[in-house]
Amino acid sequence: MDDEIKAQKNEENSKEEVVEEKREIRKKEQEEKIGILNIYTTFNNTLINLTDLSGKTIARFSGGQSTKQSRLKANPTIAMFVAQRISEEAKDNGITGFYVKIRAETGQANPGPGAHAAVKSLIRAGFKIKSIIDATKMPRGGPKKPYGRRGRRV
């Protein structure tokens, strides 16, 4: 009788070990995979580029791929559609969070109208935004203007 009880306890212990191993495997499957999202917005178009942390491009979409009307490429609604396409690609690759870099045209104070809408739609899609960085380039002097100090004389 004692041998049967010991055998049952050994079976229960081995079952508990298997359950614990499965829990560990599930935790490993749910690890975060993070990507870098480069959003370039002008007042004429919205470009979104998704890369992994090493910089390898995973997906790239623009407003021109989502609409036929040239005047709508920079529209916030079109930026949301572009962000949805990026989110589908990200989910296919197992990405759960983003570092977002928003870039406007060089010298512009504000990004175009699509930047905010794109980030908002990605949050709604269930992604975690780790940080948002403004990567707009600023001119530092630049080339000399033509015609001298007093301008062109007509």
HUKA-V826939 format. One line per field, one symbol per residue. ss: DSSP state (a for helix, b for strand, c for the rest). psi: psi as a letter, one per 30 degrees, with the letter a starting at -180 (. if undefined). burial: # if it has 9 or more other C-alpha atoms within 8 Angstrom, else .. A space follows every 50 residues. Layout:
# HUKA-V826939
ss=???
psi=???
burial=???
This chain:
# HUKA-V826939
ss=caaaaaaaaaaaaaaaaaaaaaaaaaaaaccccbbbbbbbbccccbbbbb bcccccbbbbbbaaaccccaaacccaaaaaaaaaaaaaaaaaccccbbbb bbbccccccccccaaaaaaaaaaacccbbbbbbbcccccccccccccccc cccc
psi=eeeeeeeeeeeeeeeeeeeeeeeeeeeefglkkklkjjjjkagflkkkkk laffgkkelklleffflfkefgegkeeeeeeeeeeeeeeeeeggkflkkk jkklkkfkelllffeeeeeefeeffglkjelkkjgkkkkidalkklgaeg akk.
burial=.................................#########..###### ##....########.##....#####.##########.###...###### #####.....#####.###.###...#.#..#...##............. ....
